Amino acid sequence: MTEVSSLTGRLLVATPALADPNFDRAVVLLLDHDEEGSLGVVLNRPTPVGVADILAPWAALAGEPGVVFQGGPVSLDSALGVAVVPGGLSGEGGIPSVDSGARAGGDGAETAGVPAADRTGVPSGDEPLGWRRVHGAIGLVDLEAPPELLAAVLGSLRIFAGYAGWGPGQLEDELVEGAWYVVESEPGDVSSPDPEQLWRAVLRRQRNELAMVATYPDDPSLN
């Protein structure tokens, strides 16, 4: 596995200098990052559209707010499900197929040198049908599967319209330019009940100078 793929499962947090309006104050969960490019979803862009309006069978499993999130500017007509399966699963084995319209790399068996079982208590071979691990307890949901397959094991579910994508080397260039901070994700980031505050919340929990960036005003001219 190349060094490039090690960012899968981490968060990209937009720096105040990032000018692209698509990613202003964005928090992006990277679902795939390797030499072929990168793919992720923006965690803090809720829309007014309810999950029940477009994917009624999954609405009961969606966390609050129960709306669709804009995952990024690419393929806005496609839906992608990201869900947390808490540690300590037992029994329901099998490797599910994920047909989300977007690729996501790896089975998550190892990220940053830490085996998945050590991070979550869920052995990588015991993933529930209809869910594929991306990183730790976070994985992709097969939205074509019957929701009842996952109803008993999901800790949270979020539905995204579209995703954020980068071509080979494009994200690396943006990192060099200082467009993003890269930090560790937590399972609760996917299901934050107050997504509009996620940018500040993620920065505030960092134990370095990034915690100070959380106080940066929305309008830099006010600083």
TORTORNU-211035 format. One record per residue: residue in one letter; x, y, z of N, C-alpha, C, O in turn. Coordinates in Angstrom, 2 decimals. Example, Ala and Ser with C-alpha at 12.3 -4.5 7.8 and 13.67 -1.06 7.14 Angstrom:
// TORTORNU-211035
REC|r|n_c1|n_c2|n_c3|ca_c1|ca_c2|ca_c3|c_c1|c_c2|c_c3|o_c1|o_c2|o_c3
REC|A|13.19|-5.69|7.80|12.30|-4.50|7.80|13.20|-3.30|7.80|14.24|-3.32|8.46
REC|S|12.85|-2.25|7.08|13.67|-1.06|7.14|12.90|0.03|7.87|13.41|1.14|8.04
END
This chain:
// TORTORNU-211035
REC|r|n_c1|n_c2|n_c3|ca_c1|ca_c2|ca_c3|c_c1|c_c2|c_c3|o_c1|o_c2|o_c3
REC|M|0.86|-1.19|0.00|0.00|0.00|0.00|0.89|1.24|0.00|1.85|1.34|0.77
REC|T|0.57|2.16|-0.85|1.42|3.33|-0.97|1.13|4.34|0.12|0.10|4.29|0.78
REC|E|2.06|5.25|0.29|1.90|6.30|1.29|0.70|7.17|0.98|0.06|7.69|1.88
REC|V|0.40|7.33|-0.31|-0.72|8.18|-0.72|-2.02|7.70|-0.11|-2.85|8.52|0.30
REC|S|-2.23|6.39|-0.03|-3.51|5.86|0.43|-3.72|6.06|1.91|-4.82|5.81|2.41
REC|S|-2.70|6.50|2.65|-2.82|6.60|4.10|-3.77|7.70|4.56|-4.13|7.74|5.74
REC|L|-4.20|8.59|3.66|-5.13|9.64|4.07|-6.59|9.18|4.03|-7.47|9.92|4.47
REC|T|-6.86|8.01|3.52|-8.23|7.50|3.52|-8.75|7.44|4.95|-8.09|6.91|5.84
REC|G|-9.94|7.98|5.15|-10.53|7.99|6.48|-10.23|9.22|7.30|-10.81|9.42|8.36
REC|R|-9.32|10.07|6.82|-9.02|11.30|7.55|-9.91|12.45|7.06|-10.63|12.32|6.07
REC|L|-9.83|13.55|7.78|-10.61|14.74|7.42|-9.73|15.77|6.74|-8.59|16.00|7.14
REC|L|-10.28|16.37|5.70|-9.70|17.58|5.13|-10.52|18.75|5.68|-11.73|18.81|5.48
REC|V|-9.86|19.66|6.36|-10.54|20.83|6.92|-10.05|22.05|6.15|-8.85|22.35|6.14
REC|A|-10.97|22.74|5.50|-10.59|23.88|4.67|-9.91|24.96|5.51|-10.39|25.31|6.59
REC|T|-8.79|25.47|5.03|-8.13|26.58|5.71|-8.87|27.88|5.39|-9.58|27.95|4.38
REC|P|-8.72|28.89|6.22|-9.39|30.17|5.92|-8.98|30.76|4.58|-9.70|31.59|4.02
REC|A|-7.82|30.33|4.06|-7.34|30.88|2.80|-7.98|30.23|1.57|-7.82|30.74|0.46
REC|L|-8.68|29.11|1.75|-9.25|28.41|0.61|-10.38|29.25|0.00|-11.37|29.54|0.67
REC|A|-10.23|29.62|-1.26|-11.15|30.57|-1.89|-12.31|29.91|-2.62|-13.30|30.58|-2.92
REC|D|-12.23|28.61|-2.92|-13.27|27.93|-3.68|-14.58|27.92|-2.87|-14.61|27.33|-1.78
REC|P|-15.65|28.54|-3.36|-16.90|28.59|-2.59|-17.50|27.22|-2.34|-18.26|27.04|-1.39
REC|N|-17.16|26.23|-3.17|-17.66|24.87|-2.95|-17.14|24.29|-1.64|-17.74|23.39|-1.06
REC|F|-16.00|24.82|-1.18|-15.35|24.23|-0.01|-15.07|25.25|1.09|-14.21|25.02|1.95
REC|D|-15.77|26.36|1.08|-15.59|27.35|2.13|-15.99|26.75|3.48|-17.13|26.33|3.67
REC|R|-15.04|26.71|4.42|-15.24|26.12|5.76|-15.71|24.67|5.67|-16.43|24.21|6.56
REC|A|-15.33|23.96|4.65|-15.76|22.58|4.48|-14.95|21.63|5.35|-13.77|21.85|5.62
REC|V|-15.61|20.57|5.77|-14.96|19.43|6.42|-15.25|18.22|5.56|-16.40|17.79|5.46
REC|V|-14.21|17.66|4.95|-14.37|16.58|3.99|-13.83|15.28|4.58|-12.68|15.23|5.02
REC|L|-14.65|14.25|4.59|-14.19|12.91|4.97|-13.68|12.21|3.72|-14.43|12.01|2.77
REC|L|-12.41|11.84|3.72|-11.83|11.15|2.57|-12.21|9.67|2.60|-11.85|8.95|3.53
REC|L|-12.94|9.24|1.59|-13.35|7.85|1.46|-12.38|7.04|0.62|-12.37|5.81|0.69
REC|D|-11.57|7.71|-0.16|-10.61|7.03|-1.02|-9.51|8.00|-1.39|-9.78|9.14|-1.78
REC|H|-8.26|7.57|-1.26|-7.13|8.45|-1.58|-5.95|7.58|-1.95|-5.34|6.94|-1.09
REC|D|-5.62|7.56|-3.24|-4.48|6.78|-3.70|-3.90|7.45|-4.93|-4.24|8.58|-5.25
REC|E|-3.02|6.74|-5.62|-2.33|7.33|-6.76|-3.27|7.64|-7.92|-2.88|8.37|-8.83
REC|E|-4.49|7.10|-7.91|-5.45|7.35|-8.98|-6.32|8.58|-8.70|-7.09|9.00|-9.56
REC|G|-6.20|9.13|-7.52|-7.00|10.30|-7.18|-7.62|10.17|-5.80|-7.27|9.29|-5.02
REC|S|-8.55|11.07|-5.52|-9.16|11.11|-4.19|-10.66|11.36|-4.32|-11.13|11.99|-5.26
REC|L|-11.39|10.83|-3.34|-12.84|10.99|-3.30|-13.26|11.15|-1.85|-12.78|10.44|-0.97
REC|G|-14.17|12.09|-1.61|-14.66|12.29|-0.26|-16.02|12.93|-0.27|-16.57|13.23|-1.33
REC|V|-16.57|13.15|0.92|-17.86|13.82|1.05|-17.72|14.96|2.07|-17.04|14.83|3.08
REC|V|-18.39|16.07|1.76|-18.41|17.21|2.67|-19.43|16.92|3.77|-20.60|16.65|3.49
REC|L|-18.99|16.97|5.01|-19.84|16.57|6.13|-20.72|17.68|6.67|-21.64|17.42|7.45
REC|N|-20.47|18.92|6.26|-21.19|20.03|6.90|-21.95|20.91|5.91|-21.94|22.14|6.01
REC|R|-22.63|20.25|4.92|-23.46|20.97|3.97|-24.86|20.38|3.94|-25.22|19.75|2.94
REC|P|-25.67|20.55|4.99|-27.04|20.03|4.95|-27.88|20.79|3.93|-27.70|21.99|3.73
REC|T|-28.79|20.09|3.29|-29.73|20.71|2.35|-31.12|20.72|2.97|-31.33|20.08|4.01
REC|P|-32.08|21.43|2.36|-33.46|21.41|2.89|-34.22|20.13|2.55|-35.34|19.94|3.02
REC|V|-33.62|19.26|1.74|-34.32|18.06|1.26|-34.25|16.95|2.31|-33.16|16.57|2.74
REC|G|-35.39|16.44|2.70|-35.41|15.35|3.67|-35.04|14.03|3.03|-35.31|13.80|1.85
REC|V|-34.41|13.15|3.81|-34.08|11.81|3.31|-35.35|11.10|2.89|-35.34|10.35|1.91
REC|A|-36.43|11.30|3.60|-37.70|10.65|3.28|-38.22|11.05|1.90|-39.00|10.32|1.29
REC|D|-37.78|12.21|1.41|-38.26|12.69|0.11|-37.61|11.97|-1.07|-38.19|11.91|-2.15
REC|I|-36.42|11.41|-0.85|-35.73|10.76|-1.97|-35.39|9.30|-1.71|-35.27|8.52|-2.65
REC|L|-35.23|8.93|-0.45|-34.89|7.54|-0.10|-35.70|7.14|1.13|-35.15|6.89|2.20
REC|A|-37.01|7.10|0.95|-37.91|6.86|2.07|-37.57|5.62|2.90|-37.68|5.66|4.12
REC|P|-37.17|4.50|2.27|-36.88|3.31|3.09|-35.74|3.51|4.10|-35.68|2.81|5.11
REC|W|-34.84|4.46|3.82|-33.70|4.68|4.70|-33.93|5.80|5.70|-33.09|6.04|6.56
REC|A|-35.06|6.49|5.60|-35.27|7.69|6.42|-35.23|7.40|7.92|-34.72|8.20|8.70
REC|A|-35.76|6.26|8.32|-35.82|5.94|9.75|-34.43|5.71|10.34|-34.26|5.83|11.55
REC|L|-33.44|5.37|9.51|-32.09|5.10|10.00|-31.19|6.33|9.94|-30.10|6.32|10.49
REC|A|-31.64|7.37|9.27|-30.82|8.57|9.12|-30.79|9.36|10.43|-31.82|9.53|11.08
REC|G|-29.60|9.84|10.79|-29.46|10.63|12.00|-29.98|12.05|11.82|-30.24|12.49|10.70
REC|E|-30.14|12.75|12.94|-30.59|14.14|12.89|-29.45|15.07|12.52|-28.32|14.85|12.97
REC|P|-29.69|16.09|11.72|-30.96|16.37|11.05|-31.22|15.37|9.92|-30.30|15.01|9.19
REC|G|-32.44|14.94|9.79|-32.75|13.89|8.82|-32.88|14.39|7.40|-33.89|14.17|6.74
REC|V|-31.85|15.08|6.94|-31.87|15.65|5.59|-30.71|15.09|4.77|-29.78|14.49|5.30
REC|V|-30.81|15.30|3.48|-29.71|14.94|2.57|-28.63|16.03|2.67|-28.94|17.21|2.77
REC|F|-27.38|15.61|2.64|-26.26|16.54|2.65|-25.65|16.63|1.26|-25.61|15.64|0.53
REC|Q|-25.18|17.81|0.89|-24.47|17.95|-0.39|-23.04|17.50|-0.17|-22.25|18.20|0.47
REC|G|-22.71|16.34|-0.69|-21.39|15.76|-0.46|-20.28|16.42|-1.23|-19.11|16.21|-0.92
REC|G|-20.62|17.19|-2.24|-19.62|17.85|-3.06|-20.22|18.24|-4.39|-21.40|17.99|-4.65
REC|P|-19.42|18.87|-5.24|-19.95|19.39|-6.51|-20.05|18.36|-7.63|-20.55|18.69|-8.71
REC|V|-19.59|17.13|-7.41|-19.57|16.12|-8.48|-20.77|15.19|-8.34|-21.09|14.73|-7.25
REC|S|-21.43|14.90|-9.47|-22.54|13.92|-9.53|-23.61|14.19|-8.49|-23.92|13.33|-7.66
REC|L|-24.18|15.37|-8.54|-25.20|15.75|-7.56|-26.48|14.93|-7.68|-27.32|14.95|-6.78
REC|D|-26.62|14.21|-8.79|-27.83|13.38|-8.95|-27.62|11.96|-8.44|-28.50|11.11|-8.60
REC|S|-26.48|11.69|-7.82|-26.23|10.36|-7.26|-26.25|10.43|-5.74|-25.90|11.46|-5.15
REC|A|-26.66|9.34|-5.10|-26.73|9.29|-3.64|-25.68|8.33|-3.10|-25.39|7.30|-3.71
REC|L|-25.12|8.70|-1.97|-24.08|7.90|-1.34|-24.38|7.87|0.16|-24.66|8.90|0.77
REC|G|-24.33|6.69|0.75|-24.60|6.54|2.17|-23.34|6.24|2.96|-22.57|5.36|2.58
REC|V|-23.14|6.97|4.05|-22.02|6.73|4.94|-22.59|6.45|6.33|-23.44|7.20|6.82
REC|A|-22.14|5.38|6.94|-22.71|5.00|8.24|-21.63|4.49|9.18|-20.58|4.01|8.76
REC|V|-21.91|4.63|10.46|-21.03|4.14|11.51|-21.63|2.85|12.07|-22.81|2.80|12.41
REC|V|-20.80|1.81|12.16|-21.17|0.57|12.84|-20.32|0.49|14.10|-19.11|0.32|14.00
REC|P|-20.92|0.62|15.27|-20.14|0.63|16.50|-19.33|-0.65|16.68|-19.66|-1.69|16.11
REC|G|-18.28|-0.57|17.49|-17.43|-1.73|17.75|-18.18|-2.80|18.52|-19.22|-2.55|19.13
REC|G|-17.62|-4.01|18.48|-18.19|-5.10|19.24|-19.21|-5.91|18.48|-19.98|-6.67|19.09
REC|L|-19.25|-5.78|17.15|-20.16|-6.61|16.36|-19.80|-8.07|16.53|-18.63|-8.42|16.72
REC|S|-20.78|-8.91|16.45|-20.50|-10.33|16.46|-21.42|-11.01|15.47|-22.59|-10.67|15.35
REC|G|-20.88|-11.95|14.77|-21.72|-12.86|14.02|-22.00|-12.52|12.59|-21.75|-13.37|11.73
REC|E|-22.50|-11.34|12.25|-22.96|-11.10|10.89|-21.79|-10.89|9.96|-21.21|-9.80|9.91
REC|G|-21.44|-11.93|9.24|-20.26|-11.87|8.41|-20.60|-11.60|6.97|-21.73|-11.27|6.63
REC|G|-19.57|-11.77|6.12|-19.77|-11.56|4.70|-19.23|-10.24|4.25|-19.20|-9.28|5.03
REC|I|-18.81|-10.17|3.02|-18.31|-8.93|2.44|-19.38|-8.36|1.55|-19.67|-8.93|0.50
REC|P|-19.97|-7.24|1.94|-21.06|-6.67|1.14|-20.55|-6.04|-0.12|-19.38|-5.67|-0.24
REC|S|-21.45|-5.91|-1.08|-21.12|-5.14|-2.27|-21.65|-3.73|-2.08|-22.75|-3.56|-1.57
REC|V|-20.88|-2.74|-2.49|-21.30|-1.35|-2.35|-21.46|-0.77|-3.74|-20.48|-0.63|-4.48
REC|D|-22.68|-0.42|-4.09|-22.96|0.14|-5.40|-23.47|1.55|-5.20|-24.67|1.81|-5.30
REC|S|-22.54|2.48|-4.93|-22.94|3.84|-4.59|-22.75|4.81|-5.73|-23.11|5.98|-5.61
REC|G|-22.20|4.35|-6.85|-21.94|5.26|-7.95|-20.62|5.99|-7.81|-20.29|6.82|-8.65
REC|A|-19.86|5.70|-6.75|-18.56|6.32|-6.54|-17.64|5.29|-5.96|-18.06|4.44|-5.18
REC|R|-16.38|5.35|-6.33|-15.45|4.35|-5.85|-14.94|4.74|-4.47|-14.82|5.92|-4.14
REC|A|-14.66|3.74|-3.68|-14.03|3.97|-2.37|-13.02|2.87|-2.18|-13.32|1.70|-2.40
REC|G|-11.83|3.23|-1.77|-10.74|2.28|-1.80|-10.58|1.48|-0.54|-10.84|1.97|0.56
REC|G|-10.15|0.23|-0.72|-9.69|-0.58|0.37|-10.81|-1.13|1.22|-11.94|-0.64|1.18
REC|D|-10.48|-2.17|1.98|-11.44|-2.72|2.91|-11.22|-2.17|4.30|-11.89|-2.59|5.25
REC|G|-10.28|-1.21|4.45|-10.06|-0.60|5.74|-9.35|-1.49|6.71|-9.26|-1.16|7.89
REC|A|-8.82|-2.64|6.25|-8.19|-3.57|7.17|-7.01|-2.95|7.87|-6.67|-3.35|8.98
REC|E|-6.37|-1.97|7.25|-5.27|-1.31|7.91|-5.18|0.12|7.44|-5.14|0.38|6.23
REC|T|-5.15|1.05|8.36|-5.02|2.47|8.06|-4.01|3.06|9.01|-4.11|2.88|10.22
REC|A|-3.03|3.77|8.48|-1.97|4.37|9.28|-1.30|3.32|10.15|-0.86|3.62|11.26
REC|G|-1.21|2.07|9.66|-0.49|1.04|10.37|-1.24|0.41|11.52|-0.67|-0.41|12.24
REC|V|-2.52|0.75|11.72|-3.29|0.20|12.83|-4.36|-0.72|12.29|-5.24|-0.26|11.56
REC|P|-4.33|-2.02|12.62|-5.35|-2.94|12.12|-6.73|-2.51|12.55|-6.92|-1.96|13.64
REC|A|-7.72|-2.76|11.68|-9.08|-2.33|11.96|-9.62|-2.91|13.25|-10.30|-2.22|14.00
REC|A|-9.32|-4.17|13.53|-9.84|-4.79|14.74|-9.34|-4.08|15.98|-10.05|-4.01|16.98
REC|D|-8.13|-3.54|15.92|-7.58|-2.84|17.08|-8.24|-1.50|17.28|-8.28|-1.00|18.41
REC|R|-8.77|-0.89|16.20|-9.35|0.44|16.32|-10.81|0.38|16.73|-11.29|1.30|17.40
REC|T|-11.53|-0.66|16.35|-12.98|-0.65|16.54|-13.52|-1.84|17.31|-14.65|-1.79|17.79
REC|G|-12.75|-2.89|17.46|-13.28|-4.10|18.06|-14.08|-4.93|17.07|-14.62|-5.97|17.45
REC|V|-14.17|-4.50|15.82|-14.90|-5.23|14.79|-13.90|-5.88|13.86|-13.27|-5.18|13.08
REC|P|-13.73|-7.20|13.91|-12.81|-7.84|12.98|-13.22|-7.55|11.55|-14.41|-7.53|11.23
REC|S|-12.22|-7.32|10.67|-12.53|-6.90|9.31|-13.34|-7.93|8.55|-14.02|-7.59|7.58
REC|G|-13.28|-9.21|8.95|-14.05|-10.23|8.26|-15.49|-10.32|8.73|-16.26|-11.09|8.15
REC|D|-15.88|-9.56|9.75|-17.23|-9.64|10.30|-18.06|-8.42|9.96|-18.92|-8.01|10.75
REC|E|-17.84|-7.83|8.80|-18.63|-6.67|8.40|-20.05|-7.11|8.04|-20.24|-8.14|7.40
REC|P|-21.03|-6.33|8.46|-22.42|-6.70|8.14|-22.70|-6.56|6.66|-22.10|-5.73|5.98
REC|L|-23.61|-7.38|6.16|-24.02|-7.28|4.77|-24.63|-5.91|4.51|-25.44|-5.42|5.30
REC|G|-24.24|-5.29|3.39|-24.76|-3.99|3.03|-23.91|-2.83|3.49|-24.28|-1.67|3.30
REC|W|-22.76|-3.12|4.11|-21.87|-2.07|4.64|-20.43|-2.47|4.36|-20.05|-3.62|4.58
REC|R|-19.62|-1.53|3.88|-18.20|-1.82|3.61|-17.33|-0.81|4.34|-17.48|0.40|4.16
REC|R|-16.44|-1.32|5.16|-15.59|-0.47|5.96|-14.70|0.42|5.09|-14.10|-0.03|4.11
REC|V|-14.63|1.69|5.47|-13.69|2.64|4.87|-12.54|2.91|5.82|-11.37|2.88|5.44
REC|H|-12.89|3.17|7.09|-11.88|3.48|8.09|-12.48|3.27|9.47|-13.49|3.90|9.81
REC|G|-11.88|2.42|10.25|-12.40|2.19|11.60|-13.85|1.76|11.58|-14.20|0.78|10.92
REC|A|-14.70|2.50|12.29|-16.12|2.16|12.37|-16.93|2.82|11.28|-18.15|2.64|11.23
REC|I|-16.29|3.57|10.39|-16.98|4.31|9.33|-16.96|3.49|8.03|-15.91|2.96|7.65
REC|G|-18.10|3.40|7.37|-18.13|2.65|6.13|-19.21|3.15|5.18|-20.02|4.00|5.52
REC|L|-19.20|2.59|3.97|-20.17|2.92|2.94|-21.33|1.94|2.96|-21.15|0.74|3.17
REC|V|-22.52|2.46|2.75|-23.73|1.65|2.74|-24.17|1.40|1.31|-24.16|2.30|0.47
REC|D|-24.56|0.16|1.03|-25.15|-0.18|-0.26|-26.62|0.23|-0.21|-27.44|-0.47|0.38
REC|L|-26.95|1.36|-0.83|-28.31|1.88|-0.76|-29.30|1.07|-1.59|-30.51|1.31|-1.53
REC|E|-28.79|0.10|-2.36|-29.67|-0.81|-3.08|-30.09|-1.99|-2.20|-30.99|-2.74|-2.57
REC|A|-29.44|-2.17|-1.06|-29.75|-3.28|-0.17|-30.98|-2.95|0.67|-31.30|-1.78|0.86
REC|P|-31.67|-3.97|1.16|-32.81|-3.72|2.05|-32.33|-3.08|3.35|-31.40|-3.61|3.97
REC|P|-32.91|-1.97|3.79|-32.47|-1.31|5.02|-32.50|-2.22|6.25|-31.70|-2.04|7.17
REC|E|-33.40|-3.20|6.26|-33.49|-4.07|7.43|-32.23|-4.90|7.65|-32.01|-5.41|8.74
REC|L|-31.42|-5.05|6.61|-30.15|-5.75|6.78|-29.25|-5.05|7.79|-28.47|-5.69|8.49
REC|L|-29.37|-3.71|7.86|-28.47|-2.93|8.70|-29.16|-2.28|9.89|-28.49|-1.69|10.74
REC|A|-30.46|-2.36|9.96|-31.20|-1.62|10.99|-30.72|-1.95|12.40|-30.71|-1.07|13.26
REC|A|-30.32|-3.18|12.64|-29.95|-3.59|13.99|-28.53|-3.22|14.37|-28.18|-3.24|15.56
REC|V|-27.69|-2.87|13.38|-26.28|-2.66|13.70|-25.78|-1.24|13.46|-24.72|-0.87|13.97
REC|L|-26.52|-0.45|12.69|-26.03|0.89|12.39|-26.12|1.80|13.61|-27.13|1.83|14.31
REC|G|-25.04|2.54|13.85|-25.07|3.55|14.90|-25.60|4.87|14.36|-26.22|5.63|15.09
REC|S|-25.35|5.13|13.09|-25.83|6.36|12.46|-25.69|6.21|10.96|-24.89|5.41|10.47
REC|L|-26.48|6.99|10.23|-26.44|6.98|8.77|-26.61|8.39|8.26|-27.44|9.16|8.76
REC|R|-25.82|8.73|7.26|-25.98|10.03|6.60|-26.01|9.80|5.09|-25.23|9.02|4.55
REC|I|-26.94|10.50|4.43|-27.09|10.38|2.99|-26.54|11.63|2.32|-26.86|12.75|2.72
REC|F|-25.71|11.44|1.30|-25.08|12.54|0.59|-25.49|12.52|-0.88|-25.57|11.46|-1.50
REC|A|-25.76|13.71|-1.41|-25.96|13.88|-2.85|-24.67|14.45|-3.41|-24.25|15.55|-3.05
REC|G|-24.03|13.69|-4.29|-22.77|14.13|-4.87|-21.58|13.87|-3.95|-21.73|13.40|-2.82
REC|Y|-20.42|14.18|-4.48|-19.19|13.97|-3.72|-18.12|14.93|-4.22|-18.31|15.61|-5.22
REC|A|-17.02|14.98|-3.51|-15.87|15.78|-3.90|-14.82|14.86|-4.49|-14.51|13.81|-3.92
REC|G|-14.27|15.24|-5.62|-13.29|14.39|-6.28|-12.06|15.16|-6.74|-12.16|16.33|-7.12
REC|W|-10.92|14.51|-6.71|-9.66|15.08|-7.18|-8.97|14.06|-8.09|-9.00|12.86|-7.81
REC|G|-8.35|14.54|-9.16|-7.60|13.68|-10.04|-6.25|13.31|-9.45|-5.91|13.79|-8.37
REC|P|-5.48|12.48|-10.14|-4.17|12.07|-9.63|-3.30|13.28|-9.31|-3.06|14.14|-10.17
REC|G|-2.82|13.34|-8.10|-1.90|14.40|-7.68|-2.57|15.74|-7.38|-1.91|16.64|-6.86
REC|Q|-3.84|15.90|-7.70|-4.50|17.20|-7.53|-4.63|17.58|-6.06|-4.36|18.72|-5.68
REC|L|-5.04|16.63|-5.23|-5.17|16.93|-3.81|-3.81|17.21|-3.19|-3.67|18.11|-2.36
REC|E|-2.80|16.45|-3.61|-1.45|16.69|-3.08|-0.99|18.11|-3.38|-0.36|18.76|-2.55
REC|D|-1.32|18.60|-4.59|-0.96|19.99|-4.95|-1.67|20.98|-4.04|-1.08|21.96|-3.60
REC|E|-2.96|20.72|-3.75|-3.70|21.63|-2.89|-3.16|21.61|-1.45|-3.17|22.63|-0.77
REC|L|-2.69|20.45|-1.01|-2.10|20.37|0.33|-0.81|21.19|0.40|-0.56|21.88|1.39
REC|V|-0.02|21.11|-0.64|1.23|21.89|-0.69|0.92|23.38|-0.69|1.64|24.17|-0.10
REC|E|-0.17|23.75|-1.37|-0.56|25.16|-1.44|-1.17|25.67|-0.13|-1.41|26.87|0.01
REC|G|-1.42|24.78|0.81|-1.98|25.19|2.09|-3.48|25.36|2.10|-4.02|26.12|2.90
REC|A|-4.18|24.65|1.20|-5.63|24.80|1.12|-6.36|24.01|2.20|-7.49|24.35|2.56
REC|W|-5.73|22.97|2.73|-6.40|22.06|3.66|-5.51|21.74|4.86|-4.29|21.66|4.75
REC|Y|-6.16|21.58|6.01|-5.54|20.91|7.15|-5.97|19.45|7.10|-7.12|19.16|6.75
REC|V|-5.09|18.53|7.43|-5.42|17.11|7.48|-5.40|16.67|8.94|-4.38|16.78|9.61
REC|V|-6.53|16.18|9.43|-6.64|15.76|10.82|-7.35|14.41|10.88|-7.96|13.97|9.90
REC|E|-7.27|13.77|12.03|-7.93|12.48|12.22|-9.45|12.69|12.33|-9.92|13.68|12.89
REC|S|-10.18|11.73|11.79|-11.64|11.75|11.92|-12.05|11.01|13.18|-11.29|10.23|13.75
REC|E|-13.28|11.28|13.60|-13.92|10.54|14.68|-15.28|10.07|14.18|-15.90|10.78|13.38
REC|P|-15.77|8.91|14.62|-17.06|8.43|14.12|-18.19|9.44|14.28|-19.09|9.50|13.45
REC|G|-18.14|10.24|15.34|-19.20|11.22|15.57|-19.23|12.34|14.55|-20.24|13.05|14.44
REC|D|-18.15|12.52|13.79|-18.14|13.57|12.78|-19.18|13.31|11.71|-19.79|14.25|11.19
REC|V|-19.40|12.05|11.37|-20.34|11.69|10.31|-21.77|12.06|10.71|-22.58|12.42|9.85
REC|S|-22.07|11.96|11.99|-23.45|12.14|12.44|-23.64|13.37|13.33|-24.56|13.41|14.13
REC|S|-22.77|14.35|13.19|-22.87|15.54|14.04|-24.27|16.15|13.94|-24.73|16.44|12.84
REC|P|-24.96|16.35|15.07|-26.30|16.93|15.03|-26.30|18.43|14.73|-27.35|19.02|14.47
REC|D|-25.11|19.03|14.77|-24.98|20.46|14.49|-23.90|20.65|13.42|-22.83|21.20|13.71
REC|P|-24.18|20.21|12.19|-23.14|20.19|11.17|-22.59|21.56|10.82|-21.44|21.68|10.41
REC|E|-23.40|22.60|10.97|-22.90|23.94|10.63|-21.74|24.36|11.53|-20.96|25.24|11.15
REC|Q|-21.62|23.75|12.70|-20.53|24.09|13.63|-19.38|23.10|13.56|-18.44|23.19|14.36
REC|L|-19.43|22.16|12.61|-18.43|21.10|12.59|-17.03|21.62|12.29|-16.05|21.13|12.85
REC|W|-16.92|22.62|11.40|-15.59|23.16|11.06|-14.89|23.65|12.32|-13.73|23.31|12.56
REC|R|-15.57|24.44|13.12|-14.97|24.96|14.35|-14.75|23.84|15.37|-13.73|23.83|16.06
REC|A|-15.69|22.92|15.46|-15.58|21.84|16.45|-14.38|20.95|16.18|-13.66|20.57|17.11
REC|V|-14.15|20.61|14.91|-13.01|19.75|14.57|-11.70|20.46|14.87|-10.77|19.86|15.41
REC|L|-11.61|21.72|14.51|-10.38|22.47|14.79|-10.17|22.66|16.29|-9.04|22.57|16.77
REC|R|-11.23|22.91|17.01|-11.11|23.20|18.44|-10.57|22.00|19.21|-9.92|22.18|20.24
REC|R|-10.82|20.79|18.74|-10.37|19.62|19.48|-8.90|19.25|19.20|-8.38|18.32|19.82
REC|Q|-8.25|19.95|18.28|-6.85|19.67|17.97|-5.95|20.20|19.09|-6.20|21.26|19.65
REC|R|-4.92|19.44|19.40|-4.03|19.81|20.49|-2.78|20.52|19.97|-1.66|20.20|20.36
REC|N|-3.00|21.46|19.10|-1.88|22.24|18.56|-2.41|23.61|18.15|-3.49|24.02|18.58
REC|E|-1.65|24.30|17.32|-2.04|25.65|16.95|-3.34|25.70|16.14|-3.95|26.77|16.00
REC|L|-3.78|24.56|15.60|-5.03|24.56|14.83|-6.23|24.92|15.71|-7.22|25.43|15.20
REC|A|-6.15|24.65|17.00|-7.26|25.00|17.89|-7.53|26.50|17.85|-8.67|26.92|18.02
REC|M|-6.50|27.29|17.64|-6.69|28.73|17.57|-7.40|29.15|16.28|-8.10|30.17|16.26
REC|V|-7.22|28.37|15.21|-7.86|28.70|13.94|-9.39|28.64|14.07|-10.11|29.29|13.32
REC|A|-9.87|27.86|15.03|-11.31|27.74|15.23|-11.96|29.08|15.57|-13.16|29.24|15.40
REC|T|-11.17|30.03|16.06|-11.71|31.35|16.42|-11.68|32.31|15.24|-12.09|33.46|15.38
REC|Y|-11.19|31.86|14.10|-11.08|32.74|12.92|-12.47|33.19|12.50|-13.37|32.35|12.37
REC|P|-12.68|34.49|12.28|-14.03|34.98|11.93|-14.46|34.53|10.55|-13.62|34.32|9.67
REC|D|-15.76|34.37|10.36|-16.28|33.98|9.06|-15.92|35.04|8.00|-15.65|34.70|6.85
REC|D|-15.92|36.30|8.40|-15.53|37.38|7.50|-14.13|37.84|7.91|-13.99|38.52|8.93
REC|P|-13.08|37.48|7.14|-11.71|37.82|7.51|-11.49|39.33|7.73|-10.58|39.72|8.46
REC|S|-12.32|40.17|7.11|-12.14|41.61|7.28|-12.46|42.07|8.70|-12.11|43.18|9.10
REC|L|-13.13|41.19|9.46|-13.47|41.53|10.85|-12.35|41.18|11.80|-12.42|41.51|12.99
REC|N|-11.32|40.51|11.30|-10.23|40.08|12.17|-9.33|41.24|12.55|-8.36|41.06|13.28
END
